[in-house]
Amino acid sequence: MAYTKIDYDIVNGRAEVVINRPDLMNAFDEETLLELNEALQSAMTNNSVYAVILSGRGKGFCSGADVTSMDGREDREEKHLYGSHLWLVQNVNRLLYFGQKPTIAAVNGPAVGAGCDFALACDLRIMNEETFLRQQFINIGLVPGDGGGWLLPRLVGESKAKELILTGRDIEAAEAVDLGLAVEAVSDGETMDRARKLANELRDKPAIAMQNTKQLIDLNHSFEDYTQAALEAQWDCVNDPEHTEAVNAVIEGRDPEFDREY
């Protein structure tokens, strides 16, 4: 595949996958998702790759879905849910989380919504000390259907995860380190270099032991159950007028106006 929305390189055994839409803070459209799926699948099955680094070009890691493309998404039709935009996002997270190779998120800039979930699905996270993570979904009338509602409680505990998801607030890099979400917060411009050094620390570890250790750590979890339920829940949300209003408000640069009793 010829990549136009991402950069994919193998450097000294490291697969480096970089979302390349800097003008949109690396928000993704369907083509970006297809390229991410292809690149990650290729990396996970390449015997010359020992680790995968995911990052974003420019000032952002990934700001989630390109909201200007939401209105025409084919997953508005139930028959298209499987193989749709949402499934493609979930599958990126499956590859990051279940893939045979260790995955590192080099969070160089804001990681918002599905972009936050991409970071959470990685095994390890290095963050720019000036940036943040945000579970954006509640702010636009959606559930965290990409995997974050399953991943975050396992990383920070159920109560804290609920607070972060239900408020949709920023998780600054220093707090992310305190919560155990990030391995380290580094100076602006050093995120990728530190991620590469961390990947190099894993290079000489036994590959099968690394793979099996990842599987053992996750042995008692059921990500598939979560994503199946999330597909159905997201279908309800996508067809909710409040979702449409929230997306329109973002596009028009205003606060949403919801028709409700409280």
Backbone as CSV, one residue per row, in Angstrom:
resi,resn,N_x,N_y,N_z,CA_x,CA_y,CA_z,C_x,C_y,C_z
1,MET,0.843,-1.203,0.000,0.000,0.000,0.000,0.876,1.249,0.000
2,ALA,0.500,2.222,-0.831,1.176,3.520,-0.824,0.491,4.404,0.214
3,TYR,1.242,4.846,1.201,0.671,5.620,2.303,0.663,7.105,1.968
4,THR,-0.485,7.744,2.170,-0.606,9.182,1.926,-1.023,9.955,3.174
5,LYS,-1.610,9.263,4.162,-2.097,9.917,5.382,-1.230,9.601,6.598
6,ILE,-0.345,8.614,6.462,0.581,8.265,7.536,1.972,8.084,6.939
7,ASP,2.968,8.085,7.800,4.322,7.687,7.421,4.631,6.377,8.126
8,TYR,5.183,5.420,7.393,5.502,4.108,7.961,6.931,3.757,7.578
9,ASP,7.779,3.627,8.582,9.182,3.310,8.352,9.644,2.256,9.342
10,ILE,10.559,1.417,8.896,11.229,0.474,9.791,12.676,0.925,9.908
11,VAL,13.068,1.295,11.120,14.400,1.838,11.378,15.066,0.999,12.459
12,ASN,16.122,0.282,12.090,16.851,-0.542,13.059,15.923,-1.460,13.857
13,GLY,14.944,-2.036,13.165,14.042,-2.980,13.820,12.845,-2.350,14.507
14,ARG,12.777,-1.024,14.519,11.610,-0.338,15.077,10.660,0.045,13.949
15,ALA,9.405,-0.333,14.080,8.395,0.149,13.141,7.857,1.465,13.686
16,GLU,7.996,2.519,12.909,7.535,3.840,13.328,6.347,4.243,12.460
17,VAL,5.194,4.362,13.106,3.944,4.696,12.427,3.547,6.101,12.880
18,VAL,3.524,7.040,11.956,3.284,8.444,12.298,2.105,8.965,11.477
19,ILE,1.046,9.376,12.165,-0.100,9.967,11.479,0.338,11.316,10.912
20,ASN,0.094,11.523,9.624,0.642,12.700,8.947,-0.476,13.587,8.386
21,ARG,-1.220,14.182,9.308,-2.225,15.197,8.934,-2.066,16.389,9.894
22,PRO,-0.883,16.987,9.921,-0.591,17.997,10.949,-1.512,19.207,10.913
23,ASP,-2.027,19.557,9.740,-2.914,20.724,9.647,-4.223,20.498,10.391
24,LEU,-4.570,19.225,10.637,-5.790,18.867,11.364,-5.462,18.261,12.723
25,MET,-4.266,18.552,13.237,-3.806,17.958,14.502,-3.931,16.440,14.449
26,ASN,-3.716,15.902,13.225,-3.719,14.458,12.977,-5.062,13.794,13.252
27,ALA,-6.142,14.559,13.048,-7.468,13.939,13.033,-7.516,12.971,11.851
28,PHE,-8.236,11.882,12.019,-8.242,10.855,10.974,-9.565,10.819,10.214
29,ASP,-9.461,10.447,8.950,-10.622,10.093,8.153,-10.536,8.594,7.870
30,GLU,-11.432,8.083,7.054,-11.457,6.636,6.833,-10.194,6.141,6.143
31,GLU,-9.652,6.920,5.221,-8.426,6.513,4.541,-7.269,6.395,5.532
32,THR,-7.196,7.325,6.474,-6.160,7.251,7.509,-6.296,5.963,8.305
33,LEU,-7.523,5.612,8.664,-7.758,4.389,9.436,-7.347,3.150,8.651
34,LEU,-7.667,3.125,7.367,-7.270,1.985,6.543,-5.750,1.857,6.502
35,GLU,-5.065,2.986,6.380,-3.603,2.955,6.341,-3.018,2.529,7.684
36,LEU,-3.592,3.002,8.788,-3.120,2.579,10.108,-3.294,1.076,10.291
37,ASN,-4.436,0.552,9.896,-4.669,-0.887,10.007,-3.657,-1.673,9.185
38,GLU,-3.418,-1.227,7.964,-2.476,-1.918,7.087,-1.059,-1.877,7.662
39,ALA,-0.616,-0.699,8.103,0.746,-0.554,8.615,0.958,-1.362,9.889
40,LEU,0.003,-1.307,10.808,0.153,-2.042,12.064,0.127,-3.544,11.830
41,GLN,-0.749,-4.003,10.933,-0.780,-5.430,10.614,0.549,-5.866,10.016
42,SER,1.094,-5.044,9.131,2.386,-5.345,8.517,3.490,-5.415,9.562
43,ALA,3.502,-4.463,10.479,4.536,-4.437,11.517,4.450,-5.654,12.425
44,MET,3.223,-6.030,12.794,3.048,-7.138,13.731,3.447,-8.484,13.131
45,THR,3.423,-8.594,11.814,3.753,-9.867,11.166,5.150,-9.864,10.549
46,ASN,5.895,-8.789,10.762,7.240,-8.666,10.202,8.256,-9.151,11.233
47,ASN,8.952,-10.220,10.915,9.901,-10.806,11.868,11.100,-9.909,12.146
48,SER,11.325,-8.906,11.310,12.459,-8.005,11.537,12.104,-6.848,12.465
49,VAL,10.843,-6.768,12.872,10.385,-5.699,13.762,10.303,-6.221,15.189
50,TYR,10.875,-5.477,16.130,10.819,-5.898,17.531,9.923,-5.002,18.383
51,ALA,9.594,-3.805,17.889,8.723,-2.897,18.637,8.078,-1.925,17.663
52,VAL,6.932,-1.381,18.076,6.181,-0.446,17.239,5.993,0.860,18.006
53,ILE,6.320,1.971,17.366,6.094,3.295,17.947,5.013,3.993,17.137
54,LEU,4.013,4.528,17.830,2.946,5.297,17.188,3.061,6.753,17.620
55,SER,3.019,7.673,16.664,3.097,9.097,16.996,2.352,9.904,15.941
56,GLY,2.445,11.231,16.060,1.793,12.125,15.114,2.774,13.167,14.609
57,ARG,2.559,13.622,13.395,3.430,14.631,12.798,3.043,16.025,13.304
58,GLY,4.028,16.850,13.566,3.766,18.224,13.976,3.440,18.360,15.446
59,LYS,2.450,19.183,15.773,2.149,19.549,17.158,1.133,18.638,17.834
60,GLY,0.534,17.710,17.106,-0.496,16.862,17.694,-0.169,15.388,17.573
61,PHE,-0.637,14.604,18.543,-0.550,13.141,18.449,-1.694,12.655,17.565
62,CYS,-2.916,12.835,18.039,-4.106,12.543,17.241,-5.301,13.171,17.935
63,SER,-6.044,13.989,17.205,-7.198,14.673,17.795,-8.499,13.914,17.574
64,GLY,-8.389,12.632,17.232,-9.576,11.811,17.043,-10.102,11.910,15.631
65,ALA,-11.411,11.688,15.503,-12.022,11.705,14.177,-12.122,13.124,13.639
66,ASP,-11.953,13.252,12.345,-12.173,14.522,11.662,-13.675,14.787,11.680
67,VAL,-14.129,15.717,12.539,-15.572,15.917,12.730,-16.269,16.381,11.457
68,THR,-15.529,16.973,10.535,-16.164,17.416,9.294,-16.571,16.242,8.419
69,SER,-16.037,15.043,8.724,-16.406,13.855,7.945,-17.438,12.999,8.657
70,MET,-17.880,13.421,9.862,-18.788,12.582,10.647,-20.171,12.474,10.018
71,ASP,-20.668,13.559,9.445,-22.071,13.588,9.034,-22.402,12.529,7.998
72,GLY,-21.430,12.189,7.144,-21.720,11.214,6.101,-21.195,9.828,6.371
73,ARG,-20.792,9.543,7.600,-20.212,8.237,7.885,-21.196,7.123,7.592
74,GLU,-20.697,6.050,6.988,-21.595,4.966,6.628,-22.065,4.177,7.834
75,ASP,-21.429,4.349,9.022,-21.914,3.587,10.170,-23.174,4.205,10.762
76,ARG,-23.753,5.213,10.087,-25.076,5.678,10.481,-26.125,4.636,10.095
77,GLU,-25.775,3.742,9.187,-26.684,2.681,8.808,-26.253,1.410,9.521
78,GLU,-27.177,0.788,10.227,-26.838,-0.351,11.068,-26.170,-1.462,10.278
79,LYS,-26.613,-1.691,9.061,-26.064,-2.794,8.278,-24.593,-2.580,7.945
80,HIS,-24.109,-1.341,8.087,-22.716,-1.051,7.768,-21.829,-0.944,9.009
81,LEU,-22.367,-1.255,10.192,-21.566,-1.089,11.410,-20.293,-1.923,11.360
82,TYR,-20.405,-3.164,10.895,-19.239,-4.037,10.843,-18.459,-3.731,9.565
83,GLY,-17.175,-3.425,9.727,-16.375,-2.969,8.612,-16.468,-1.479,8.395
84,SER,-17.145,-0.782,9.314,-17.358,0.653,9.190,-16.226,1.433,9.843
85,HIS,-16.403,2.762,9.832,-15.475,3.684,10.488,-15.171,3.235,11.920
86,LEU,-16.208,2.951,12.714,-16.006,2.570,14.111,-15.225,1.276,14.221
87,TRP,-15.569,0.297,13.387,-14.844,-0.975,13.437,-13.376,-0.763,13.109
88,LEU,-13.081,0.097,12.141,-11.693,0.356,11.769,-10.921,0.984,12.926
89,VAL,-11.565,1.909,13.656,-10.921,2.505,14.835,-10.655,1.426,15.875
90,GLN,-11.663,0.621,16.167,-11.502,-0.448,17.153,-10.385,-1.400,16.749
91,ASN,-10.272,-1.677,15.461,-9.262,-2.640,15.032,-7.851,-2.086,15.152
92,VAL,-7.686,-0.769,14.987,-6.382,-0.167,15.288,-6.012,-0.474,16.737
93,ASN,-6.969,-0.309,17.645,-6.701,-0.571,19.061,-6.477,-2.048,19.338
94,ARG,-7.181,-2.919,18.629,-6.922,-4.355,18.777,-5.484,-4.681,18.396
95,LEU,-5.038,-4.127,17.272,-3.678,-4.393,16.810,-2.644,-3.846,17.787
96,LEU,-2.879,-2.653,18.314,-1.945,-2.072,19.278,-1.916,-2.868,20.576
97,TYR,-3.089,-3.299,21.033,-3.197,-3.945,22.344,-2.830,-5.420,22.290
98,PHE,-3.321,-6.121,21.270,-3.116,-7.569,21.190,-1.942,-7.963,20.307
99,GLY,-1.357,-7.009,19.597,-0.269,-7.340,18.688,0.897,-8.012,19.384
100,GLN,1.622,-8.816,18.636,2.719,-9.599,19.205,3.896,-8.734,19.646
101,LYS,4.033,-7.566,19.066,5.175,-6.700,19.373,4.783,-5.652,20.415
102,PRO,5.708,-5.275,21.303,5.418,-4.183,22.236,5.144,-2.886,21.483
103,THR,4.180,-2.128,21.985,3.778,-0.879,21.331,4.010,0.297,22.272
104,ILE,4.533,1.375,21.713,4.843,2.577,22.487,4.176,3.771,21.815
105,ALA,3.418,4.533,22.581,2.843,5.776,22.073,3.780,6.923,22.423
106,ALA,4.267,7.614,21.410,5.060,8.829,21.609,4.089,9.999,21.491
107,VAL,3.535,10.407,22.634,2.455,11.403,22.652,3.082,12.794,22.616
108,ASN,3.340,13.257,21.407,4.037,14.523,21.187,3.135,15.739,21.332
109,GLY,1.812,15.524,21.256,0.845,16.610,21.356,-0.488,16.055,21.813
110,PRO,-1.543,16.866,21.796,-2.833,16.424,22.316,-3.294,15.090,21.733
111,ALA,-3.783,14.225,22.628,-4.366,12.932,22.251,-5.807,12.963,22.741
112,VAL,-6.734,13.138,21.812,-8.118,13.454,22.161,-9.069,12.423,21.558
113,GLY,-10.085,12.019,22.329,-11.084,11.090,21.820,-10.462,9.773,21.416
114,ALA,-10.711,9.363,20.177,-10.123,8.119,19.688,-8.602,8.194,19.681
115,GLY,-8.050,9.400,19.539,-6.602,9.557,19.624,-6.084,9.217,21.002
116,CYS,-6.844,9.579,22.032,-6.507,9.184,23.397,-6.538,7.671,23.522
117,ASP,-7.550,7.037,22.920,-7.657,5.584,22.996,-6.514,4.892,22.264
118,PHE,-6.052,5.470,21.152,-4.873,4.911,20.483,-3.690,4.867,21.452
119,ALA,-3.507,5.951,22.205,-2.406,5.990,23.175,-2.615,4.970,24.289
120,LEU,-3.852,4.880,24.801,-4.139,3.947,25.892,-3.973,2.503,25.461
121,ALA,-4.226,2.202,24.187,-4.119,0.828,23.700,-2.673,0.373,23.578
122,CYS,-1.748,1.315,23.536,-0.329,0.945,23.488,0.120,0.410,24.843
123,ASP,1.176,-0.385,24.830,1.693,-0.958,26.077,2.328,0.105,26.964
124,LEU,2.975,1.082,26.350,3.716,2.104,27.088,3.485,3.461,26.433
125,ARG,3.554,4.520,27.249,3.334,5.869,26.748,4.427,6.817,27.251
126,ILE,5.011,7.564,26.323,5.911,8.672,26.634,5.189,9.941,26.210
127,MET,5.139,10.950,27.102,4.386,12.160,26.785,5.252,13.406,26.787
128,ASN,4.972,14.296,25.876,5.479,15.660,25.926,4.929,16.297,27.206
129,GLU,5.778,16.884,28.019,5.349,17.431,29.305,4.354,18.581,29.166
130,GLU,4.218,19.129,27.962,3.317,20.260,27.743,1.967,19.846,27.156
131,THR,1.726,18.537,27.016,0.503,18.119,26.345,-0.435,17.365,27.280
132,PHE,-1.493,16.777,26.711,-2.538,16.156,27.535,-3.250,15.047,26.769
133,LEU,-3.951,14.221,27.536,-4.892,13.233,27.020,-6.300,13.725,27.360
134,ARG,-7.286,13.358,26.532,-8.664,13.716,26.877,-9.641,12.688,26.305
135,GLN,-10.496,12.156,27.181,-11.600,11.300,26.750,-12.754,12.204,26.307
136,GLN,-12.738,12.580,25.056,-13.597,13.633,24.518,-15.054,13.213,24.308
137,PHE,-15.337,11.921,24.317,-16.605,11.399,23.796,-17.836,12.026,24.436
138,ILE,-17.843,12.153,25.767,-19.018,12.683,26.455,-19.325,14.107,26.000
139,ASN,-18.295,14.843,25.602,-18.470,16.238,25.190,-19.197,16.383,23.859
140,ILE,-19.216,15.313,23.057,-19.926,15.360,21.774,-21.037,14.311,21.720
141,GLY,-21.505,13.887,22.902,-22.672,13.027,22.959,-22.454,11.597,22.534
142,LEU,-21.255,11.056,22.796,-20.940,9.677,22.440,-20.423,8.909,23.646
143,VAL,-20.428,7.580,23.550,-19.771,6.729,24.534,-18.337,6.486,24.067
144,PRO,-17.432,6.099,24.982,-16.061,5.780,24.568,-16.012,4.415,23.887
145,GLY,-16.543,4.365,22.672,-16.762,3.094,21.997,-15.557,2.513,21.299
146,ASP,-14.435,3.218,21.317,-13.248,2.730,20.620,-12.395,1.803,21.479
147,GLY,-12.711,1.714,22.765,-11.944,0.864,23.662,-11.529,1.542,24.945
148,GLY,-11.591,2.876,24.987,-11.128,3.605,26.163,-11.905,3.285,27.423
149,GLY,-13.211,3.023,27.283,-14.019,2.681,28.455,-13.678,1.332,29.034
150,TRP,-12.972,0.525,28.282,-12.471,-0.771,28.763,-11.028,-0.650,29.233
151,LEU,-10.226,0.123,28.507,-8.805,0.251,28.815,-8.544,1.095,30.055
152,LEU,-9.200,2.254,30.157,-8.873,3.203,31.220,-9.112,2.647,32.618
153,PRO,-10.228,1.951,32.911,-10.395,1.389,34.257,-9.295,0.405,34.628
154,ARG,-8.737,-0.277,33.649,-7.675,-1.245,33.923,-6.336,-0.564,34.170
155,LEU,-6.230,0.681,33.750,-4.996,1.432,33.949,-5.015,2.290,35.207
156,VAL,-6.177,2.860,35.553,-6.231,3.797,36.685,-7.271,3.427,37.734
157,GLY,-8.029,2.348,37.517,-9.091,1.981,38.449,-10.437,2.518,37.992
158,GLU,-11.494,1.839,38.413,-12.831,2.160,37.911,-13.298,3.558,38.298
159,SER,-13.110,3.944,39.565,-13.619,5.234,40.019,-12.941,6.392,39.293
160,LYS,-11.609,6.344,39.205,-10.882,7.421,38.521,-11.227,7.444,37.038
161,ALA,-11.363,6.267,36.448,-11.712,6.205,35.029,-13.061,6.861,34.774
162,LYS,-14.022,6.601,35.664,-15.340,7.223,35.502,-15.240,8.744,35.562
163,GLU,-14.440,9.246,36.496,-14.286,10.703,36.607,-13.691,11.285,35.330
164,LEU,-12.661,10.636,34.798,-11.999,11.146,33.604,-12.894,11.052,32.373
165,ILE,-13.660,9.969,32.278,-14.520,9.765,31.111,-15.766,10.636,31.180
166,LEU,-16.385,10.721,32.369,-17.653,11.447,32.489,-17.482,12.965,32.459
167,THR,-16.312,13.458,32.856,-16.067,14.904,32.764,-15.483,15.301,31.414
168,GLY,-14.798,14.377,30.757,-14.159,14.702,29.490,-13.097,15.771,29.627
169,ARG,-12.441,15.831,30.797,-11.451,16.887,31.053,-10.066,16.472,30.567
170,ASP,-9.168,17.446,30.532,-7.789,17.186,30.135,-7.037,16.448,31.241
171,ILE,-6.221,15.490,30.840,-5.290,14.806,31.746,-3.897,15.283,31.353
172,GLU,-3.386,16.243,32.097,-2.075,16.803,31.773,-0.984,15.745,31.958
173,ALA,0.149,15.952,31.298,1.218,14.955,31.294,1.685,14.595,32.701
174,ALA,1.846,15.587,33.567,2.310,15.310,34.932,1.320,14.422,35.668
175,GLU,0.026,14.692,35.496,-0.987,13.849,36.132,-0.973,12.452,35.530
176,ALA,-0.771,12.366,34.222,-0.721,11.059,33.567,0.400,10.204,34.139
177,VAL,1.536,10.820,34.408,2.644,10.084,35.029,2.258,9.644,36.433
178,ASP,1.659,10.542,37.216,1.245,10.207,38.586,0.236,9.063,38.603
179,LEU,-0.648,9.028,37.612,-1.675,7.988,37.548,-1.148,6.671,36.988
180,GLY,0.060,6.693,36.454,0.608,5.496,35.832,0.214,5.337,34.377
181,LEU,-0.422,6.363,33.807,-0.797,6.306,32.396,0.408,6.502,31.484
182,ALA,1.363,7.293,31.928,2.559,7.562,31.137,3.789,7.094,31.904
183,VAL,4.741,6.549,31.173,6.008,6.134,31.775,6.803,7.349,32.207
184,GLU,6.752,8.391,31.369,7.599,9.566,31.599,7.048,10.749,30.814
185,ALA,7.256,11.954,31.337,6.959,13.187,30.606,8.286,13.866,30.293
186,VAL,8.498,14.210,29.039,9.781,14.764,28.607,9.566,16.127,27.961
187,SER,10.651,16.832,27.745,10.584,18.169,27.155,10.035,18.119,25.732
188,ASP,9.401,19.208,25.333,8.868,19.323,23.977,9.974,19.059,22.966
189,GLY,9.695,18.207,21.992,10.675,17.875,20.970,11.484,16.635,21.263
190,GLU,11.365,16.094,22.476,12.159,14.921,22.853,11.336,13.638,22.933
191,THR,10.040,13.733,22.634,9.154,12.590,22.848,9.545,11.388,22.001
192,MET,9.773,11.612,20.714,10.100,10.500,19.821,11.452,9.898,20.165
193,ASP,12.428,10.739,20.487,13.748,10.222,20.852,13.666,9.341,22.093
194,ARG,12.884,9.770,23.079,12.755,8.966,24.305,12.015,7.669,24.016
195,ALA,11.013,7.720,23.143,10.297,6.498,22.771,11.231,5.525,22.061
196,ARG,12.097,6.045,21.223,13.062,5.184,20.532,14.024,4.542,21.525
197,LYS,14.477,5.313,22.506,15.379,4.748,23.516,14.683,3.655,24.310
198,LEU,13.404,3.887,24.638,12.642,2.871,25.360,12.476,1.621,24.504
199,ALA,12.194,1.811,23.221,12.084,0.662,22.318,13.395,-0.102,22.258
200,ASN,14.505,0.626,22.236,15.810,-0.032,22.186,16.078,-0.862,23.435
201,GLU,15.512,-0.438,24.574,15.662,-1.223,25.802,14.975,-2.585,25.679
202,LEU,13.959,-2.651,24.836,13.220,-3.901,24.650,13.833,-4.789,23.574
203,ARG,14.738,-4.222,22.792,15.245,-4.911,21.604,15.906,-6.241,21.924
204,ASP,16.647,-6.297,23.010,17.403,-7.505,23.322,16.641,-8.488,24.201
205,LYS,15.390,-8.203,24.484,14.581,-9.129,25.276,14.077,-10.261,24.379
206,PRO,13.881,-11.453,24.937,13.388,-12.580,24.133,11.999,-12.283,23.563
207,ALA,11.864,-12.427,22.257,10.623,-12.033,21.585,9.430,-12.870,22.030
208,ILE,9.610,-14.179,22.145,8.494,-15.047,22.538,8.078,-14.753,23.974
209,ALA,9.056,-14.534,24.841,8.741,-14.192,26.228,7.989,-12.864,26.289
210,MET,8.403,-11.919,25.458,7.722,-10.628,25.407,6.270,-10.811,24.975
211,GLN,6.086,-11.587,23.918,4.742,-11.830,23.398,3.872,-12.536,24.432
212,ASN,4.408,-13.593,25.036,3.621,-14.360,26.000,3.343,-13.566,27.272
213,THR,4.299,-12.721,27.668,4.081,-11.889,28.851,2.917,-10.934,28.623
214,LYS,2.879,-10.333,27.435,1.750,-9.459,27.102,0.429,-10.221,27.214
215,GLN,0.394,-11.435,26.689,-0.835,-12.230,26.711,-1.229,-12.605,28.131
216,LEU,-0.249,-12.956,28.950,-0.545,-13.352,30.330,-1.098,-12.186,31.144
217,ILE,-0.529,-11.013,30.946,-1.006,-9.838,31.683,-2.483,-9.580,31.389
218,ASP,-2.901,-9.875,30.171,-4.274,-9.585,29.745,-5.180,-10.813,29.761
219,LEU,-4.739,-11.875,30.423,-5.430,-13.159,30.323,-6.866,-13.115,30.801
220,ASN,-7.164,-12.313,31.829,-8.504,-12.332,32.423,-9.417,-11.241,31.872
221,HIS,-9.045,-10.636,30.765,-9.848,-9.557,30.212,-10.618,-10.026,28.980
222,SER,-11.661,-9.311,28.622,-12.429,-9.606,27.414,-12.703,-8.317,26.643
223,PHE,-11.756,-7.921,25.863,-11.888,-6.730,25.033,-12.977,-6.917,23.983
224,GLU,-13.103,-8.153,23.467,-14.098,-8.410,22.432,-15.517,-8.168,22.938
225,ASP,-15.786,-8.593,24.188,-17.109,-8.358,24.761,-17.399,-6.861,24.825
226,TYR,-16.390,-6.099,25.236,-16.563,-4.650,25.344,-16.843,-4.025,23.979
227,THR,-16.039,-4.367,22.977,-16.201,-3.718,21.682,-17.510,-4.114,21.007
228,GLN,-17.983,-5.338,21.259,-19.278,-5.741,20.716,-20.399,-4.880,21.312
229,ALA,-20.365,-4.732,22.645,-21.375,-3.900,23.300,-21.248,-2.444,22.858
230,ALA,-20.008,-1.998,22.650,-19.784,-0.608,22.253,-20.324,-0.321,20.858
231,LEU,-20.232,-1.296,19.951,-20.804,-1.110,18.618,-22.292,-0.799,18.710
232,GLU,-22.989,-1.550,19.552,-24.433,-1.377,19.696,-24.765,-0.055,20.394
233,ALA,-23.988,0.270,21.444,-24.228,1.523,22.162,-23.936,2.730,21.277
234,GLN,-22.874,2.627,20.481,-22.520,3.751,19.620,-23.575,3.973,18.539
235,TRP,-24.207,2.889,18.095,-25.289,3.014,17.116,-26.403,3.889,17.675
236,ASP,-26.736,3.667,18.953,-27.763,4.491,19.590,-27.328,5.952,19.651
237,CYS,-26.064,6.175,19.993,-25.565,7.547,20.137,-25.495,8.276,18.797
238,VAL,-25.028,7.584,17.767,-24.871,8.212,16.456,-26.213,8.706,15.924
239,ASN,-27.291,8.035,16.310,-28.624,8.413,15.844,-29.366,9.324,16.820
240,ASP,-28.690,9.745,17.888,-29.272,10.646,18.880,-29.135,12.092,18.386
241,PRO,-30.204,12.875,18.418,-30.109,14.276,17.977,-29.045,15.078,18.730
242,GLU,-28.763,14.703,19.986,-27.747,15.448,20.743,-26.358,15.247,20.144
243,HIS,-26.104,14.079,19.572,-24.823,13.862,18.892,-24.725,14.779,17.674
244,THR,-25.808,14.831,16.887,-25.819,15.698,15.706,-25.607,17.156,16.098
245,GLU,-26.296,17.597,17.150,-26.151,18.975,17.618,-24.734,19.243,18.115
246,ALA,-24.162,18.300,18.854,-22.810,18.489,19.391,-21.784,18.596,18.270
247,VAL,-21.903,17.752,17.255,-20.975,17.801,16.125,-21.140,19.109,15.353
248,ASN,-22.388,19.505,15.112,-22.631,20.772,14.410,-22.051,21.955,15.183
249,ALA,-22.156,21.901,16.517,-21.617,22.985,17.343,-20.104,23.081,17.209
250,VAL,-19.441,21.927,17.173,-17.984,21.925,17.003,-17.614,22.529,15.653
251,ILE,-18.309,22.094,14.611,-18.010,22.585,13.262,-18.246,24.090,13.154
252,GLU,-19.303,24.577,13.825,-19.682,25.992,13.727,-19.014,26.871,14.777
253,GLY,-18.200,26.274,15.660,-17.473,27.053,16.653,-18.342,27.681,17.713
254,ARG,-19.357,26.956,18.187,-20.268,27.479,19.211,-20.519,26.409,20.258
255,ASP,-21.208,26.796,21.330,-21.606,25.834,22.350,-22.851,25.084,21.876
256,PRO,-22.955,23.782,22.192,-24.155,23.040,21.789,-25.386,23.503,22.557
257,GLU,-26.531,23.409,21.921,-27.803,23.763,22.542,-28.688,22.518,22.546
258,PHE,-28.762,21.870,23.714,-29.521,20.633,23.828,-30.938,20.915,24.314
259,ASP,-31.902,20.206,23.746,-33.305,20.326,24.140,-33.568,19.306,25.239
260,ARG,-33.546,19.769,26.503,-33.702,18.851,27.630,-34.354,19.571,28.799
261,GLU,-34.774,18.774,29.786,-35.516,19.305,30.928,-34.605,19.803,32.048
262,TYR,-33.362,19.410,32.073,-32.481,19.767,33.188,-31.283,20.572,32.726
